[in-house]
């Protein structure tokens, strides 16, 4: 496994500047940060342009459908600052790399200790004195994990038995936990309330879905037709996850990784003489980022109660672009 095939565990840090009586700041890994820090936080933008793997505008293919999820949180495993478009992966300034493990048999991101951050939370900080001074045009961030809410329908002849349930069988809500890392060791995952034991490595494209509760009567009916579990899992086809990298010619990334690459809106300049924090906002496009084969052609995500094989098939869950900015 290429040593640069990795994705990130996020470190949540309370983003206050230093107190007047104590000039040090501490992140949640208990690493003291003395003086100004370089801090990173997420933004999830549903209106940001939807891009393809090479950074060009992307439409939804014929026969597929997509929706814009309501994002809850994200985890990344690796942050690299690159001086130019010709800086090869791993040769820039690596400011963060999360923990890895061989617990599942192969090198993998260790999701057991990965921190997961919400929007606008500072998820990682490093002292600016520990970052090489220079000008950086590009950033690489390796997305490991996403958690978001979606809408879906329960369909099939048996779905009519759910008409009297609270809300009925259509327009239901659920929560998806999806993994984009090259390989992630997962002991268990809880998308919202229910947990699924995994205890194994999972390649890019693994997802776990937890639907909302339909109430005791309707849950009893679903149990009777073999659809009683509120939590299911699956895998997108290999290579189908979008990983936006406009530098595919000058600085390619390994297949199966999720190293999302983008230029800063303004070149990031670090002098080594900073007196205040620099906060980098990583704005990810989540515009129609969940995509499926629309087997039941209505433009909506449908799960078939009577014949699960006829359900719509999730094929892509990658973020659709990155705009990094700083202040």
Buried (B, 14 or more C-beta within 10 A) or exposed (E): EBEBBBBBBBBBBEBEEBEEEEEEBBBBEEEEBEBBBBBBBBBBBBEBBBBBBEBEEBEBEEEBBBBBBBBBBBBBBBBBBBBEBEBEBBEBBBBBBBBBBEBBEBBBBBBEEBBBBBBEBBBBBBBBBEBEEBEBBBBBBBBBBBBBBBBBBBBBEBBEBBEEBEEBBBEBEBBBBBBBBBBBBBBEBBBBEBBBEBEBBBBBBBBBBBBBEBEEEBBEBBEEEEBEEBBBBEBBEEEBBBBBBBBBEEBEBEEBBBBBBBBBEEEBEBEEEBEEBBBBBBBBBBBBBBBBBBBBEEEBBBBBBEEEEBBBBBBBBBBBBBBBBBE
